[in-house]
Every structure is written in structure tokens, then in C-alpha cells.
Amino acid sequence: MLGTGEEVLKVDKVSFGELVIGTGIYGSLPVTDEVVKTAKELSVNLVVKKLKDAVLYLEEPDTNFVLHLTCRALI
């Protein structure tokens, strides 16, 4: 499970315009309601996608990532 909203979004000296969470190739990484709520409170655009779709955002400016990689993703 992806930690609390505070753990994920309240990182000192990091500016979040957008946070993309890649939930793995099978979408198995759970994103808690607290993470979604905290993103909304901090005006962070939260994008939750399976890994293959999340990586399409890698070149977006002002975007941060949490990517769940599995062994199968590396093959």
C-alpha cells in the first residue's frame, strides 16, 4: 500500500504540480483515499495509471512520480 497522504505529498523542498502514480503492470499498487484527499488539499494534480500509461508522463515538466515496478516490468 502506498503510505499516507502526508508521507507521499508533504516532502520538504519538493514542488508538486502533478504527481503521477504508476500502480504496476497489473495495477496492483493500492492508492489510499488519504493520498487522494491530501493531493486535493494541496492542489496537486494526481494521476493514477497502470505503469505502461504512467511512463507516458515522464517528460512532462513539474511532474513527480511514484512508480511501482515488478519483476515482469523489467523483462
C-alpha positions as CSV (number, residue, x, y, z in Angstrom):
1,M,0.0,0.0,0.0
2,L,1.2,3.5,-0.8
3,G,1.7,5.3,2.6
4,T,-0.2,8.1,4.0
5,G,-1.0,11.3,2.1
6,E,1.5,13.1,4.3
7,E,4.2,10.6,3.5
8,V,3.6,10.8,-0.2
9,L,2.9,14.6,-0.7
10,K,4.4,16.6,2.2
11,V,8.0,16.3,1.3
12,D,10.2,19.3,2.2
13,K,11.6,21.3,-0.7
14,V,9.7,19.4,-3.4
15,S,7.3,21.2,-5.6
16,F,4.3,19.1,-6.7
17,G,2.4,20.5,-9.7
18,E,1.5,17.0,-10.7
19,L,2.0,13.6,-9.2
20,V,1.8,10.5,-11.3
21,I,1.4,7.2,-9.6
22,G,2.2,4.2,-11.7
23,T,0.4,1.3,-10.0
24,G,2.5,-1.5,-11.7
25,I,1.8,-3.5,-14.8
26,Y,-1.3,-5.1,-13.2
27,G,-2.4,-2.0,-11.4
28,S,-1.8,-3.8,-8.0
29,L,-0.4,-0.8,-6.0
30,P,-3.3,0.5,-3.9
31,V,-3.6,4.3,-3.6
32,T,-5.3,5.2,-0.3
33,D,-8.1,7.7,-0.1
34,E,-5.9,9.7,2.2
35,V,-3.4,10.2,-0.6
36,V,-6.2,11.4,-2.9
37,K,-7.6,13.7,-0.2
38,T,-4.1,15.2,0.6
39,A,-3.4,15.8,-3.1
40,K,-6.7,17.7,-3.4
41,E,-6.0,19.7,-0.3
42,L,-2.6,20.7,-1.7
43,S,-3.9,21.4,-5.2
44,V,-1.8,18.7,-6.7
45,N,-3.0,17.2,-9.9
46,L,-3.0,13.4,-9.1
47,V,-2.8,10.9,-11.9
48,V,-3.1,7.2,-11.1
49,K,-2.4,4.9,-14.0
50,K,-1.0,1.4,-14.7
51,L,2.7,1.5,-15.3
52,K,2.6,1.4,-19.1
53,D,0.4,4.5,-19.1
54,A,2.1,6.3,-16.3
55,V,5.5,6.3,-18.1
56,L,4.0,8.4,-20.9
57,Y,4.1,11.4,-18.4
58,L,7.9,11.1,-17.8
59,E,8.7,14.1,-20.0
60,E,6.0,16.4,-18.5
61,P,7.5,19.4,-16.7
62,D,6.9,19.9,-13.0
63,T,5.8,16.3,-12.6
64,N,6.8,13.9,-9.9
65,F,6.4,10.1,-9.9
66,V,5.8,7.1,-7.7
67,L,6.3,4.1,-10.0
68,H,5.6,0.5,-8.8
69,L,8.0,-1.8,-10.7
70,T,7.6,-5.5,-10.7
71,C,9.9,-8.2,-11.9
72,R,7.8,-8.6,-15.0
73,A,8.1,-4.9,-15.8
74,L,11.8,-5.3,-16.2
75,I,11.7,-8.2,-18.7
